[in-house]
């Protein structure tokens, strides 16, 4: 396997034994993303919605999503139950279970006061 071989089109596979410490460290860092250009595009949209409310939401939804809204807010009880393919439903179930387990591990109870405590994660998730 090459140092960074692409498998399946998007996933990169690495032979960890062939990586230098610096290369290994770089793999564990989160990418730094500059959102300034995105914010330049988004701020006028937010300002428009703040200024004109639902009328702006309808107009912008038509512009970007090509959908004409009859109403901006819909009561979830009025929506049809979604029909998902079995593999998609199972993927959601696995994701839900993983997220629930992760967050449940962050909660504990103080034995003396019997109060719920939430453990704080470290500020940097980098390994």
C-alpha positions as CSV (number, residue, x, y, z in Angstrom):
1,X,0.0,0.0,0.0
2,X,1.2,3.5,-0.8
3,X,1.7,6.0,1.9
4,X,-1.8,7.4,1.3
5,X,-3.8,5.1,-1.1
6,X,-7.3,6.1,-2.1
7,X,-9.7,3.2,-1.7
8,X,-13.4,3.3,-2.7
9,X,-13.0,6.7,-4.4
10,X,-13.1,8.9,-1.3
11,X,-11.5,7.0,1.7
12,X,-7.8,7.2,2.2
13,X,-6.0,4.2,3.7
14,X,-2.6,4.6,5.3
15,X,0.1,2.1,6.4
16,X,0.8,3.5,9.8
17,X,4.2,1.8,10.0
18,X,5.4,3.7,7.0
19,X,4.4,7.2,8.3
20,X,6.7,9.5,10.1
21,X,5.7,11.0,13.4
22,X,4.9,14.3,11.6
23,X,2.7,12.6,9.0
24,X,0.9,10.7,11.8
25,X,0.3,13.9,13.8
26,X,-1.1,15.7,10.7
27,X,-3.6,12.9,10.1
28,X,-4.9,13.3,13.6
29,X,-5.5,17.1,13.3
30,X,-8.8,18.5,12.3
31,X,-8.7,20.5,9.1
32,X,-8.8,24.3,9.5
33,X,-11.6,25.7,7.5
34,X,-11.9,29.3,6.6
35,X,-15.6,30.2,6.8
36,X,-15.2,33.9,6.1
37,X,-16.2,33.6,2.4
38,X,-19.2,31.6,3.4
39,X,-20.2,34.1,6.0
40,X,-20.0,36.9,3.4
41,X,-22.7,35.0,1.4
42,X,-24.8,34.1,4.4
43,X,-25.0,37.4,6.3
44,X,-27.2,39.2,3.8
45,X,-29.6,36.2,3.7
46,X,-29.8,36.3,7.5
47,X,-30.3,40.1,7.5
48,X,-33.1,39.7,4.9
49,X,-34.9,37.2,7.0
50,X,-34.5,39.3,10.1
51,X,-35.8,42.4,8.3
52,X,-38.7,40.8,6.3
53,X,-39.5,37.6,8.2
54,X,-41.7,34.9,6.6
55,X,-41.9,36.8,3.3
56,X,-38.1,36.6,2.9
57,X,-38.1,32.9,3.9
58,X,-40.7,32.2,1.2
59,X,-38.8,34.2,-1.4
60,X,-35.4,32.7,-0.6
61,X,-36.8,29.2,-0.5
62,X,-38.1,29.7,-4.0
63,X,-34.8,31.1,-5.1
64,X,-32.5,28.5,-3.6
65,X,-34.6,25.4,-3.2
66,X,-37.0,26.0,-6.2
67,X,-40.0,25.3,-3.8
68,X,-42.9,27.6,-3.3
69,X,-44.1,27.4,0.3
70,X,-47.7,27.7,1.3
71,X,-46.7,28.1,4.9
72,X,-43.4,28.6,6.6
73,X,-44.1,26.6,9.7
74,X,-45.7,23.2,9.6
75,X,-47.1,21.3,12.6
76,X,-45.0,18.0,12.6
77,X,-48.2,16.1,13.4
78,X,-49.6,17.1,10.0
79,X,-46.6,15.5,8.2
80,X,-46.8,12.0,6.8
81,X,-44.6,9.3,8.4
82,X,-41.4,9.1,6.3
83,X,-40.8,5.8,4.5
84,X,-37.1,4.8,4.6
85,X,-35.3,2.0,2.9
86,X,-34.3,-0.7,5.4
87,X,-30.6,0.1,5.1
88,X,-31.2,3.8,5.7
89,X,-33.4,3.1,8.7
90,X,-30.7,0.7,10.1
91,X,-28.0,3.3,9.6
92,X,-30.1,5.9,11.5
93,X,-30.6,3.3,14.3
94,X,-26.9,2.6,14.6
95,X,-26.1,6.4,14.6
96,X,-28.7,7.0,17.2
97,X,-27.4,4.2,19.4
98,X,-23.8,5.5,19.1
99,X,-24.7,9.1,19.9
100,X,-26.8,8.0,22.9
101,X,-24.0,5.8,24.3
102,X,-21.5,8.6,23.8
103,X,-23.6,11.2,25.6
104,X,-24.8,8.8,28.3
105,X,-21.1,8.2,29.2
106,X,-20.7,11.9,29.8
107,X,-23.4,11.9,32.5
108,X,-22.9,10.7,36.0
109,X,-24.6,11.2,39.4
110,X,-22.9,12.6,42.4
111,X,-23.2,9.9,45.1
112,X,-23.6,12.3,48.0
113,X,-26.0,14.9,46.6
114,X,-27.6,12.5,44.0
115,X,-27.4,15.4,41.5
116,X,-26.8,14.8,37.8
117,X,-23.3,15.8,36.7
118,X,-22.1,16.3,33.2
119,X,-18.5,15.8,32.5
120,X,-16.9,18.4,30.3
121,X,-14.9,17.2,27.3
122,X,-11.4,18.5,26.7
123,X,-11.2,21.6,24.5
124,X,-9.4,19.9,21.7
125,X,-10.5,16.5,20.4
126,X,-7.2,16.0,18.6
127,X,-5.4,12.9,19.6
